[in-house]
Amino acid sequence: MALLQIRVDEELKNQANAIFNELGIDLSTAVRMFLKKSVLEGGIPFDTKVDQLTLNAILSVDKMRTTSENNGNSDMSLDEINKEIKLARRGRKNS
């Protein structure tokens, strides 16, 4: 038998323990049940979804990160970024 250790928030652990106790099982049994069901279903045994707004935000941040890396300015500090923004705004005003 293998030992599995995970870190979880204390409150989450307590809340889960309370539910499992009501069901007559302990936390270890509940985790084993989750793992067995995952193997049987070939994945996580419940729906996991990201809403479209969140997905779009993630994709936008990834695109900005890639663009920044391609332009060689991915290591800029926040002050440097703000300076670039101010310069760009001045350029638009003067156009």
Protein Blocks (a to p, Z undefined) as FASTA:
>chain_A
ZZddddddfklmmmmmmmmmmnopafklmmmmmmmmmmmnopafbdcdddfklmmmmmmm
mmmmmmmmmnopambcfklmmmmmmmmmmmmmmZZ
